[in-house]
């Protein structure tokens, strides 16, 4: 089974939900301290950079768009399903779709203040949807793909993990540099994303063996 029992998983869910709510409440209340942090980081990251850094930020901001992440999600789910990982594919797909719906509801029901100097026509994604989906894609990669690396390919495995982590960091910085989100949106996405992923892992561990009995999932690896 790709998801094992973890005794501290539920505790971590509560911790990261609390961290997310902490940022959400302070953001909703327009906390002066949070505003100063957001303003400072936005101004620093959006200031003029050298050509290489500008290109990297452009890549991070544009290749992490939610539409691209969703297309990657569909492709990965299709490949998992085709390789008889039907339950992991369904788990992956519905976790990603659920995160998108949750973010949409949060953005709609709460009038979050706009990031500094951001046009009001763009609106605000809270938590950052680009960071949220990128983070979840990476989490699934660690759980489903990384364990499949051959022990002899340890160097390739470590390099791949390092590149993926650097990509996540780049995305987090790029969405702030392009003023799509504030740094508080980014941290909110990381905290919410990890809590959401842990919750989905708990659901998978408790119900995967039940779903495998269904005809549509029969014979699937779990």
N, C-alpha and C positions, 0 to 999 in steps of 0.2 A: 504494500500500500504506500502510495507516494506521500501521504500525510500521516504521521505517527501521533500517538498520544503525547501531549505536552501539558504537564501539570500547571505551568505558569502562564499558559496561553490566555486563560480567562482574566487573570490579573493584569496581564499586559494590555488586553482589550480595554479594561477600565482605565488604566493609566493613560493610554493614548487618546481615548475619548475625552478624558478630563483635560489633557493638554490642548486638544482641538477646541473644546468648549471655552477654555481659558482665553485663547486667541480670538475666538468668535465673539465672545462677550465684550472683550476690550475693544475689538474692532467696531462692533455695533454701537458701543458707547462713545466712539470717536475719542479714545484715550489719547491725551496729548503726548504721552511717552511713546506710544505705538506710532503715532503720527510722525514724531521726530525721527524714529528709527526708520520708518518707511520712506520718509522724505530724504533722509541722509543716504540710505543705500541706493535709492532710485537715482539721485543726482550723481553719485559716484559711478554707478554702473552704466548710466546713460551718457556720461561725458565722452568726449572724443577719445578714441583708442587708435592703436596702430592697425595696420591693414589686416594682419593675421587675426588679431583678437576680434576685429569687426566681422571678418568672415566667419569665425567660429560662433560668434553670437548670432549672426544671421542664420547659420545652419541650425543652431540649437532652438531658435525661436520658430523657424519655419518647418523643420522636419519633425517637430514634436507636436504639431497641430493635432487637435482631437480627431479630425477626420482621418489623418494618416494613421494615428494610433488605432482607430476603429477598424480601418482596412487591414492593418497588421493582425488585429485580433481575429477577424474573420478568416484570414489566411491560415493563421496558426491553429485555430479551432478546426478548420477543414482538414489540415494535415494530421492533427491528433486523431480526429474521427476516422480518417482513412487508414490510420495505423492501429486501429482497434483500441485506441484510448478514448472511447466514447464518453465515459463518465468524466474523466479529466477535461475533455473538450467542452462538455456541457457546463461543468463547473467554471472553467476559464471564461467562457462566453457570457454566462449569466452574471458572474462577478463583475466583469467589465461593464456590461450594460447597466447593472444595478448601480455601480459607482457613478455612471453618467447621469442616471435618473436622480440619484441622491443629490449630486452637485447642482443639477438643474432646479430641483425643488428648493435647495438652500438659497440659490441665487435669486429665485423668483419671490419667495415669501419674505425675504429680508432685504430692506433697502440699504445695502452696504455702501458706504462712502466711496467715491471714485478715487483711484490712485492719483498722485500728484501730476498735474498738467495733462491728464488723460482726457481726450475728447469724450463728452457725455454720450455721444452717439454710439460709442463702442460698448458701453456698459461695463460691468465688472463680474468676473468669474471668481466666486469664493466658495470653496477653496479653488486654487488654480487648477483648471481642468487639464491643461497640458501636462503639468507636473504630476497630477494625480494619476492620469492614464499611463504616463511614462513609468512612474514608480511601480504601478501594478504589473505592467508588462515585465519589468525587471524582476519583480518578486516571483512571478510565475516561471520565468526563465530559471531562477535559482532552484525552484522546487521541482520542476519537471525536466529541464534539460541538463542542468549542471550535474546531477547524480548519474547521468548516463555517460559522462566522459570516462574514457578508459583511464585506468590508473597510470598507464604509461604516458598518457598525454597530460601530465600534471602541469607542465610549463604552459601548454596551450590553454589549459583550463584557467590557470592563474592570470594569464595575460588577458583572456577574454573577460574574466570577472573585473579586472582592473579597468579595461576599456569601457565596460558597461557602467561602472560606478562613475568614471570620469564623464561619461555622456550624461548621466543624471545630474551631476553637479553643473555641467554646462547648460543644460536645459533650465535648471533652477535660476542660474544667473542671467541667462538670455531673456527669459520672459520678463524679468525686472528691467534689464537694460533696454528692452523695446517698449517698456511701460505698459505691457499687457496686464501685468499683475504687480503687486507690491511684495516685499519680502515676507510680510505677515501672511499673504495669500499662499506663498510657497510653503512656509512652515505648516500652515493649516492643512495644506494638501498632503504633506508628508505624514503628519500625525493622523489625519483622517484616513489616508490611504492604508497606513499600516494597521490601524484598528479594523478597517473594513476587510483587509486581507486576512487578518487573524480570525475574524468572525467567520469568514468564508471557509477557512481551514477547519474551524471547529464544526461547522455544518457538514463539510465533506467527511470528516472523520466519523461523525455520528450517523450519517445517512447513506454513504456510498455503498455499503454492503446491502442496504435495503433496495436502492435503485438498481443494482446489478441484477436483481431478480426480474425486473421488468423486461418485456420482450424486446423493446427497442435498444436496451443496453446489454442484452444477454451476451455473455462471452467477452465483455469488455475488461481490459486491464483496469485495476483500481489502484 
